[in-house]
Amino acid sequence: MAYFTRELAYYLLRYQFGEKNLKLKLFNAHTVDPSNVYNATTQASFTELTTANGYTVGGKTLASGSTWTLTKESGTTKCNIKFNTEQVWQATNATFHCHGYFVVSTCDAASVVLFWEEGSWTSTGIGDTYDVTPKVEL
């Protein structure tokens, strides 16, 4: 299930003024209160995977245009963030365990969480990949 924070709307406004990059990170635990997801989601709420076995702390930088695009559907108020390329991590030397991903803006030192998705626990065996291609429709 995907969750959106109030910061996503703020980010979309800032996007118009030059902010372009996002970061995609994997997590294995979070402390988000399900009743207050919209208002209270910060990066500190997630336990990002550690640098090991094919994952590097800090995740992947997603550059606007080549990695993702923002479009508005003509005649509607619908806005889409489309990820153009699948983001892939490959397990090396040992497995890694993941519970989901979160996306942050890189425009603030705090790197606020824009949206996140959790799924069932995923264990990636040596040589296996963990693939993420988020799609956001607002």
C-alpha positions in Angstrom: 0.0 0.0 0.0 1.3 3.4 -0.9 1.2 6.4 1.5 1.5 10.1 0.6 2.6 12.9 3.0 1.6 16.5 3.0 5.1 17.3 1.8 4.3 15.8 -1.6 2.0 18.7 -2.5 4.6 21.2 -1.3 7.3 19.5 -3.3 5.2 19.6 -6.5 5.0 23.4 -6.1 8.7 23.7 -5.5 9.3 21.5 -8.5 8.1 24.3 -10.7 10.9 26.5 -9.3 13.8 24.3 -10.0 13.9 21.4 -7.5 14.3 18.3 -9.6 16.0 15.4 -7.8 14.6 12.8 -5.6 16.2 9.9 -3.6 14.8 6.4 -3.5 15.7 4.4 -0.3 14.9 1.0 1.0 13.8 0.3 4.5 13.3 -2.7 6.8 11.3 -1.1 9.6 9.3 2.0 10.4 7.6 3.7 13.3 4.9 5.6 11.4 1.5 5.9 13.2 -1.0 4.6 10.7 -3.6 7.1 11.9 -1.3 10.0 11.2 0.6 9.1 8.0 -0.3 12.3 6.1 1.1 14.7 8.8 3.8 12.9 10.7 6.1 11.0 8.3 9.7 12.0 8.5 12.9 10.2 7.4 13.6 9.4 11.0 10.5 7.2 11.0 12.3 4.7 8.8 15.1 2.3 9.4 17.0 2.4 6.1 19.0 -0.7 5.1 22.7 -0.5 5.9 25.5 -0.4 3.4 26.0 -4.1 2.6 25.3 -6.8 0.1 24.4 -4.6 -2.8 22.7 -1.7 -1.0 24.3 1.6 -0.2 23.0 3.9 2.5 21.5 7.0 0.9 19.7 5.0 -1.8 19.6 6.1 -5.5 19.4 9.6 -6.8 16.5 10.0 -9.2 17.2 12.8 -11.7 14.2 14.5 -13.2 13.7 13.8 -16.9 15.9 10.8 -17.3 14.6 8.8 -14.3 11.2 10.4 -13.6 8.7 12.9 -15.1 5.9 15.0 -13.7 2.9 15.5 -16.0 -0.6 17.0 -15.6 -3.4 15.4 -17.5 -5.1 17.9 -19.9 -8.5 19.1 -18.8 -8.1 17.6 -15.3 -6.5 18.4 -12.0 -4.8 15.0 -12.1 -1.0 15.0 -11.7 1.3 12.0 -12.3 4.8 11.2 -11.2 6.0 8.5 -13.5 9.3 6.7 -13.0 10.7 6.0 -16.5 13.2 3.3 -15.4 13.0 0.5 -13.0 15.4 0.9 -10.1 17.3 -2.3 -9.3 19.4 -3.5 -6.4 21.3 -6.8 -6.7 22.2 -8.8 -3.7 26.0 -9.5 -3.5 27.8 -11.8 -1.0 24.8 -12.3 1.1 21.0 -11.7 1.2 19.3 -8.5 2.2 15.9 -8.1 3.7 13.5 -5.2 2.7 10.0 -4.2 3.8 9.5 -1.3 1.3 10.8 1.9 -0.1 10.5 5.6 0.6 11.1 8.7 -1.6 12.6 11.9 -0.3 13.2 15.4 -1.7 16.8 16.4 -1.9 16.1 20.2 -1.6 16.1 20.4 2.2 18.8 19.2 4.6 16.1 17.1 6.4 15.2 15.3 3.1 11.5 15.1 3.9 9.6 12.0 2.9 7.2 12.6 0.0 5.7 9.1 -0.3 6.4 5.6 0.7 5.2 2.1 0.1 5.4 -1.0 2.2 4.9 -4.6 1.2 5.5 -8.0 2.5 9.0 -8.8 3.7 11.3 -9.5 0.8 14.5 -11.5 1.2 16.8 -11.2 -1.7 19.2 -14.1 -2.2 22.7 -13.8 -3.5 22.5 -12.7 -7.2 18.8 -12.0 -7.0 17.4 -8.5 -7.6 15.0 -6.2 -5.8 13.2 -4.0 -8.4 11.1 -0.9 -7.7 9.1 1.1 -10.3 6.8 3.5 -8.3 3.9 5.3 -10.0 2.1 8.1 -8.3 -1.2 9.5 -9.5 -2.7 12.5 -7.6 
